[in-house]
Amino acid sequence: MIHHPNTLGQHLRNQRLIQGLRQEDVGGQLGTLREVYERWERDERLPVISEWPGILSFLGYYPAREETAADLVLKARRCLGTDQKSLAKVVGVIHQRVRRWERGQELPPIDAIARLTRLASLPQCSFAKDAHLTQAIDKQYLAVV
């Protein structure tokens, strides 16, 4: 087991070992083949966006960094398992804007941050780091003002 996992694969492997499961078992739980799960665990491949809700449910937490508004956008998409176009509809913007937010090329307006925060706070997205993310985004906006 890795004491301070840094990658998704390390997080997945740790959780699998804690639960005493085989890769085949976890792959089955997540609705994917053992070979695909194994590639995730070895950090050879990232899951597609629609696979993230199951992964987050298995882990019980969000394993990626949560420091910027771009991180919030990606977290919301991963928690919901949705593409940029669908998230844009929910937030009420064009999908190109969501892409720029996710890439950190543009900061979302405060009302969009509020909507994204609500989405990232849905039961399937609620994890311990949310307060840290809110503080980080507040600092990001204060630096711009």
C-alpha positions, -999 to 999 in steps of 0.1 A, spaced: 0 0 0 11 35 -7 8 58 23 4 91 4 -11 82 -30 -6 108 -57 -22 93 -87 -57 79 -94 -41 45 -99 -25 46 -65 -58 57 -49 -76 28 -66 -50 2 -57 -50 13 -20 -88 12 -18 -89 -22 -35 -63 -36 -11 -81 -21 20 -113 -38 9 -95 -71 2 -107 -72 -34 -91 -85 -67 -88 -63 -97 -115 -84 -114 -139 -78 -85 -135 -40 -87 -137 -40 -125 -170 -59 -121 -183 -34 -95 -174 -5 -118 -189 -22 -149 -156 -25 -168 -132 -53 -177 -104 -63 -153 -79 -53 -180 -93 -18 -182 -93 -14 -144 -58 -28 -143 -47 0 -167 -63 26 -145 -45 12 -115 -12 12 -133 -19 48 -144 -16 38 -181 -51 51 -189 -75 75 -174 -112 66 -172 -136 83 -195 -158 109 -179 -188 86 -177 -168 61 -156 -160 86 -129 -191 85 -107 -186 48 -101 -149 53 -93 -157 81 -69 -184 59 -52 -158 31 -49 -131 54 -34 -155 74 -12 -136 106 -19 -124 128 -47 -87 118 -54 -76 149 -75 -64 183 -65 -90 209 -56 -72 242 -56 -87 263 -84 -119 272 -102 -107 249 -131 -104 221 -105 -140 228 -95 -153 225 -131 -135 192 -136 -147 179 -103 -183 188 -112 -180 170 -145 -164 139 -130 -189 136 -102 -218 139 -126 -201 118 -153 -210 144 -179 -193 161 -209 -185 198 -212 -215 204 -234 -240 189 -209 -224 207 -180 -226 240 -200 -264 235 -204 -268 229 -167 -248 260 -158 -264 281 -186 -234 289 -207 -219 278 -241 -197 247 -239 -166 266 -252 -168 287 -220 -168 255 -198 -137 243 -218 -119 276 -211 -128 274 -174 -116 238 -171 -83 247 -188 -78 276 -165 -79 301 -194 -108 321 -179 -123 324 -145 -160 316 -143 -183 344 -130 -194 342 -94 -229 330 -103 -214 301 -123 -191 293 -94 -221 291 -72 -239 267 -96 -208 246 -100 -203 245 -62 -239 233 -58 -233 206 -84 -200 195 -67 -219 193 -34 -245 168 -46 -244 136 -25 -223 118 -51 -198 146 -51 -197 155 -14 -163 148 1 -141 162 29 -120 186 7 -149 208 -3 -142 235 23 -106 236 11 -117 241 -25 -140 270 -16 -112 288 2 -88 283 -27 -114 297 -52 -120 327 -29 -83 334 -29 -82 331 -67 -110 357 -71 -94 380 -45 -62 380 -65 -81 391 -96 -100 419 -79 
